[in-house]
Amino acid sequence: MELEILRETLLKKKRATEETPFGPEALVYKVMGKMFALTAWQAEPLSISLKCDPDFALVLRAQYPAITAGYHLNKKHWNSVKLDGSIPQELLLDMIDDSYDLVVKGLKKAEREKLAA
C-alpha cells in the first residue's frame, strides 16, 4: 500500500487526526487524542504500527514475518507491520479497523458519546 492511500484510509476514520509529536519522520494517527496508528513513512518498505488484541498479535506475528512486536511501543498491545506486499490488503485494513476500535473502546464514556454524536 502506498503512503497516500494509507493516509487516506487512516484519516477516513471518524474524528481521526494526523500529527507529528515524535518529529517529522513519524506520522501519528489519533482519535480523540489517543493514538491508533503510527507510520514510519520514510522507511523502506513503508511500515505502520497498530494496536492489537494481545493474543491475536501473537498469532499474526507467528503467521507473517512482516508483522513484529511494536517498535518502541508496548510489545504486548502493538504490532509493527512492514508493508512489503506480503500482508494481504484485506488483512491490513482489518488490522487498521481493529486498532481504531480498540482505542475507541478504551476511551472514557463521555469521549465515546462525543465521538458517536
Secondary structure, DSSP 4 states (H G I P E B T S, - for coil): --HHHHHHHHHTSTTEEEE-TT-TT-EEEEETTEEEEEEETTSSS-EEEEE--HHHHHHHHHH-TTEEEPTTS-TTTEEEEE-SS-S-HHHHHHHHHHHHHHHHHTS-HHHHHHHH-
